[in-house]
Amino acid sequence: MLKVQGLSAGYGAADVLHGVDFSVEQGTVVALLGSNGAGKTTILRALSGLMPARGTIDFRGQDLGKSNAGQRVALGLAHIPQGRGTFGEFTVEDNLAAGAYTIGDRRQIAQDMERWYTAFPRLAERRRQQAGSLSGGEQQMLALARALMSRPKLLMCDEPSLGLAPAITQEIFEIFKTLNRELGMTLLVVEQNADLTLQFAHRAYVLESGAITVSGTAQDLRGNEAVQQSYLGV
């Protein structure tokens, strides 16, 4: 579904990514692991068109090099940024509607909204409430539901557990599992909680100083001594 070759990007004159190569197969969950500052967030921002990048990004057979962020959403790329990125002064319902800005069919939008209200009943209870007044877990659910309103083929999540209690984190990851196993959705997940992520990912890449240093199946990485010591606390 996604093949990235020679991806380089940065801020100002300094590159954060240095020729990164990786791929994501359709219907899989892929984890991007690494310490703070390794370049994980930069990868997602480059893929979603939020910052300039060099290299090749092939998404479902199409080169995204000349596509802007909105066009990439329309093609099926959805990005849940670190910190959730919800519109705090908008209601829950307005946030969901904003997520469907690439969808022209109002009936489809209404159907999808009810679908995700059913999947996230707490959002349904708070549909008229301002997003900024929700709890951290509820805001993360809203960010996820808003991204799903665009009917993505690939869902990219940046640190979904950030600032959440363990029980809420587990609930969010159960939702990810359901999206993948029951709907066949493809996910690319950046996450500090490597142990939890590797329990449901199919494949993983470890990023250090803007380059991929380790890759393999999630099971292989869970058994990798260096990964255990650096990311799994073993």
Secondary structure, 3 states (H helix, E strand, C coil): CEEEEEEEEEECCEEEEEEEEEEECCCCEEEEECCCCCCHHHHHHHHCCCCCCEEEEEECCEECCCCCHHHHHHHCEEEECCCCCCCCCCEHHHHHHHHCCCCCCHHHHHHHHHHHHHHCHHHHHCCCCEHHHCCHHHHHHHHHHHHHCCCCCEEEEECCCCCCCHHHHHHHHHHHHHHHHHHCCEEEEECCCHHHHHHHCCEEEEEECCEEEEEEEHHHHHCCHHHHHHHHCC
